[in-house]
Amino acid sequence: MDSPASRQDPRITAELRTMLGVVPVLRERQETVVRANSKARGSPADLDGQHRLGRFVWEIASQSLGVAGDHLEAWRRLIEEAHTQPGWAHMTLLRGAIESASLCRWLIDPTATSAQRIQHGVAAQLRDWGERRRFEEASGADKLPRTGEARIGRQRVHELVEARRVNGVPEMSVPTFVKLCDDYAIAGDLGGNALYRLASAFAHGMQWTLLVSKSEPPPDATSATEPGPRRVSASDTLSAGVTNCAVRTFEAAVVDFEHYAGAEKR
């Protein structure tokens, strides 16, 4: 709709295109490491891989990083190819990118020891299979016949809990996404906690997001302060700020992943 409330600020639209223009390059770097599926000798990934339960770090971190890049690529194509900025939906894409990239960074944190990373990986895999178990129980899929060595989520959780005990990996839970983003999102002065809560508010349709959106009276209103329905659209400035944080967090996760795999040594 070509209305004052739906038109984008050309200057900020150009900024968004510039910010998001680096996403394909970052995704190619990420995919290059994942496709190689190799860990340089002496790299953190090589060290973790020598442990019986170390594979979960690589597997979940690489998937999380891929999900983060996919969310940003969808937002880039909306701006670059569809020439549109939604009122709320792009914040859901940005939130997905921020939380997935932050989870990846937590898993492969270069300041953590190998034992800590393995502990993180096991916790993340247990959470993943725990959600699978809940889905299967809710849908009835856990009652379907299985063939060969196929195992349902409940069985996988039980087996990994036992393997964790046998291998002496301490029990822990994955931090909340608020905590992960607070510690690992690149959010500037806003802070990762506030950044995640802001993006989540848009994703969940919270009313208070109207405070940070553009709001204009309909064309037939007699006064700008007249009560009643209003045209609400995205704040271009806010979109640019959150996009910048999401891209920077994704970039930091790509750099961390390259370091984890020892890709910079090749």
N, C-alpha and C positions, 0 to 999 in steps of 0.2 A: 504494500500500500504506500503510495507516494503522499505522505502527509508530514507535517512538521515533526510529529512525534515518532515517525518511523525512519526518517532520513538519517544517514550516518554523517558524522563529522568527517569530511574528506581527509583532513590532516591526520586524524587519529586512525582512520581506516588505512591510510598509507603506513602509519606506524605499526599497526597490527600485521599488515602484510610483510613488513620488514622483519618483525619479531618472529613470525611463524615461518618465514622463508628459510630459516636454518633447520627446521624440523626434518625435512627429507635428508639432509646431510647427516644429522645426528642419528637418524634411524638407520642409515646405511652403515654408519660406524658400529652401531649396536648389532645389526644383523650380520655384519662381517665377523664379529667375534663369535656370535651364536652359531653361525653356519660352520665355522671352523671347528667348533666343538672340541677344542684342544686347549690345554692349560700349559703355559710355559713352565719349564722345569724351575722349581723353586718359588713359583708364584703362590699367592695365598690360595688360589683355587686348586693348585697341585697339592699343596699341603693338606687342605681340607679333604680332597678326594682320596687320600690315603686312609681315612677313617671309614669304618663300615657304614656310618650314617651321614657321611659328609656330602653325599650327592644332592641332598635336599637343598642345600644352600644355592648351588648353581641352578638347579631346576626351577626353583620358585623365583629366584632373583631374575633370571633371564625372562621368564614369563611375565613377571610384574613390569619389567622394563619395556617389553614389547607392548603390553597393554597401555602403558603411559604414552608411548609414542603413537599408538593407534588413535587414542583420544585426541591428541594434539593434531594429528594429520586430518582427522575429521573436521576439526575447527578451522584448520588452514584452508581446507577445500570449500567450506562455507563462505569464508571471506574472499578467497581468491577466485573461485569458480562460480559459486552461486551468488556472489556479491550481496550477501545478506548477513545481518547480525540479529539473532533472535532476542527476545526480551529476557528469557531466563535459560533456555536450553543449553546455550554455550557454556554457562557456568557449571552445568552438570558434567560436560566434557572436561572442563578445566579441573574440576574437583577430582574426577577419575584419574587424570594425569598426575596431579599433585600427590594423591594418596598412594598410587601405585609406584611412582618414582621414589617416594619417601620409604615405602616398605622395602624396595630394592636396596636403597642405601643403608637401611638398618641391617639387612641380612649380610651385606658384604662390607660393612664398616671397616675401613682400613686401620682404624685405631683399636679394633677388637682383636683378641687372640683367636687362634684357630678353634680352641675349645669353646669360646663364646659364640663364634659364628655357627659352629655345628649345633650348639644349643638353640640358637635362633632358628636355624633351618628345620630342626626337628619340631620345634614349637609351631612354626608356620605350616609345616606339612600336617601336623595333627589338627590344626584349626581348619585347614583346607578339607581334610577327610571328614572332620566333624560336621562341616556344613554339607558335605556330600551325604553323610548318614542322615542328617535331618531332612534333606530333600527326598532321599529314598523312602524314608519312613512316612513322610507326608504324602508322597505320590503313590505309595504302594509298590515302588520298584524293588524294594528289598524282598518282596514275596515272589518275584519272577524267578523262573528256573535259571540256574547258572550252568555253564559248561566248562570243562577243562579246569584251569586254575583261577578262573574269574572269582573275585572276592568283592563283597559289598563293602560299603563304607565302614560299617560297624566292625567288620572283621579286620579291615586295614588299620583302624584306630587301635584295636586291641593288640594287633601284632606289633605296631610301632611303639606303643606304650611298653610292651614287654621288652622289645629291642633296646629301648632307651634305658630301661632298668639294667639289663644285662651288660650294656656297654658303658654304664656309669655316667650317662649324660644327665645332668641335673634337670629337674622339671622346671618349667617356666611357661608363662602365657605371653602371647604376642601383645605388645602394647596397643592401646586404642589408636585409631587413626589420628585423633586429636594429638596424642602424645607423639606419635611418629612424625607428624607434620611439624609439631613444635620443635622437634629435635633435628629434623633432616630437610624440611622444605626451605628453599631460599626465598625468604619473604620480606627482606629489608626491615624497615622500621615497624611494619605492621606486625610482624611475628607470625610464625607458622600456625600457632593456635588460632589466632584471629583470622588468618587467611582461610584456614580450613572451615571454620565456623561460618564465615561469610559465604564461601562457595556452597557449603551445605545448605545454608538458608535458602538460596535460590533453587537448589536441587529439590528441596522439600516444599517449595511454595510458601515459605514463611511470609507472613504479612509485613514484617518489619523491613523486608527488602525494598519496600516502596520508598523507604527513607533514602536509599542510595540508587534510585532509579529516576528516570525523567518522567515527570507527570504534567500533563497539559489538559486544560478543559476542552471539551468537544467544540467543533467549529461554531455551533449554534448557541454557545454559552454567551450570556450577556456580560459576564464578568470573569476575570481570571481567578477570583476567589470564590466564585459561586459553588456551593456544595453540590454533590451528586457525582455521577460517573465521570471518570477522567480517562484520557488516553495515557497509557503507561508503556514506556519502552526502555530499552537498555541504556545505561549510562556509558557512553563511549569511553570516558576517562577511566571509569572503574573497570571496564572490559580490558582496556590496555594494561592497567596495573596488574590485574590478576593473571592475564596472559603472560606478561613479562615474568612474573614469579613462577608460573608453571613451566615455561620454557627453560628458565634458568635451573629449576630443580631437575628437570629431565636431563639437561646438559650435565649437571653435576653427577647424576646417576650413571650416565654413559661413561664419563671419565672414571668414576669409581669402578664400573664394571670392566673397563679396559685394564685398569690397574689390577683388579682381582684376577683376571685371566692372564696377566703378564703380557698383554698385547703390545704394550709400548716397548717391550724388550725384543720384539721380533724384527 
